[in-house]
Amino acid sequence: MRSASKTTCDRRRTLGWLGAAILATTAGACSTITSLFKASKQEANYQNMPRAGQQCAGCSHFIPPDGCGRVEGPVSPNGWCRFWSARSG
């Protein structure tokens, strides 16, 4: 027969692994969901030129050389849309 402390330890270890697995699955799902719900260029008010000094190359959503985490299709590094957010760093 197992002791109570051994059973508690096994439960904690199992719950820890289960929690880590759920977290990893959720993180992957969130990135997939985000990519499924990109806005069209029209919905994003996308334009191929900068606006007030803001341009895709300086945006946190820009994925070089011509991708965006928020807008469908290729974008210009010199473009701009309403989702523009300054790149940190």
Buried (B, 14 or more C-beta within 10 A) or exposed (E): EEEEEEEEEEEEEEEEEEEEEEEEEEEEEEEEEEEEEBBEBEBBBBBEEBEEEBBBBBBEBBEEEEEBBBBBEEBBBEBBBEBBEEEEE
